[in-house]
Amino acid sequence: MSETASVRPALTDLTASELADGLRRRSFSCRELMQATVDRIGALNPIFNTIVNMAPVEKLLAEADAADADLASGKVRGWLHGIPMAVKDFADVVGFPTTKGCELLASNMPTSDSILTARMKAAGCIVIGKTTTPEFGLGSHTFSTLWGVTRNAWDPAVSAGGSSGGAAVSLAQRMLPVADGSDGMGSLRNPAGWNHVFGMRPSQGRVPQAGMSDVWIDLLSNEGPMGRSIRDVGRLLATQSGFDPRSPLSMQMPLGWKENEAVDPGILSGMRIGWLGDLGGHLAMETGVLDACREALHHLEAAGAVVEEVPLGFDPKQLWECWLTWRRAGAGPRVGALMQLPGAKEKIKPEAQWEYECSRGMSFTDFRQASQVRTNYYQHMRAMLDQWDLLVLPSAQCWPFNAEERWPKQIAGREMDTYHRWMEVAIYATLGGLPALVVPAGFHPNGRWPMGIQLIGPYGGDAKVLRAGAAYEQIRGDFIARRPASVGPAK
């Protein structure tokens, strides 16, 4: 082994952009990278359970060899050329089942790639498998009867969050360099915060989606990027973004983020940031969560930002009822489409069946009224974000909980009346269709459980949010560079 090779960082430690740069320089090969990736997954996946339906190693190495041959001939497919990726088990990838964490869909083989997958493949990635998600993506805890429990990267005894739990843990444990996810009620944001990585829910319509039974209402949930650096998050979002006629509400407004954009931390000076906290006591918060978030805000203030605690100014109880209606309108029919299959009532989790049963009693008037509330809320947030550059909320209301539990029944002594009430903090960006980037904020006093904050910007202001995140990343570089200690099997 050469001296250079002996001191070279492990390939799996590098970000996607660092890998892309190294591959272009021929510092290492796509085959070396693929072998390092499958070796690390082989060592850690039995502990954390993040990647499923992985392709045979021989096939993946052959694809890596083909990527090397292209580079040798001067052909570069895109910035992800030769980089391994596992796609969340919600998006279709030809050759891999799309199970959505449901036993009834274990053999569901798509005939075409999703828009998201096709764009990432066109940028050069090699899909190696799928990342875990809870059944139908419901609930911010990644477990299912099909795949079992996905465990937190920092403490395998507790939840990884969800529904993009497999993606977040794979990033934090260096099994993947960059990842995709999807987000309705914090599914990108909660696991990012709980695993000390970045996750971004883009503006509604920024990333087009097709292949759904409905291309209008179902956009309440959207797809986006996750990564260990803002550079990777921005580049992957640029790859995923752009209008597609199969998704008629997809955004035509340019992203406005350059591939290798350099951000000066000085942009934080004078930036006006509204801290929403626990919404004046409305949101139940576990002890220490707000303190960890305030620690992040102190760093922003030290960089010159003006941070003030502000009221939401909109009735959160009304928004919760609005959320329940929209959620049922989207989730209920998806579950209902499978309820007539043999064994459905026994195999589909009760939380999903509850969404379906609630949706059956909804009227058009119910949905119309909820839509009007959402419209009023959007206009309210538009006005707030004319006054404030960013609004900030915690990424979750509690610390990661025991991985064997289904969901927290109480937070700070308050009963949670639904399986998702403990993630109410996520609905405020979702209902506004607003971009929300989660950045690492702090840790529980035990040092093992991370927490993040949501940086929420105006509709279409995805690049603005990314720039703020990039500036924050620079001022807290050593903290963000922290990584989980080596762990043994979960007890």
Helices and strands as residue ranges (DSSP letters): H 3-7, G 11-13, H 16-24, H 30-48, E 51-52, H 57-72, E 84-88, G 103-105, H 115-122, E 126-131, G 135-137, E 143-144, E 148-149, H 165-172, E 178-183, H 189-195, E 198-201, G 217-220, E 222-227, H 230-240, G 265-268, E 272-275, H 289-302, E 306-309, H 316-336, H 344-347, H 350-360, H 364-387, E 390-394, E 410-411, E 414-415, G 421-426, H 427-432, E 436-443, E 450-456, H 462-475, H 477-480
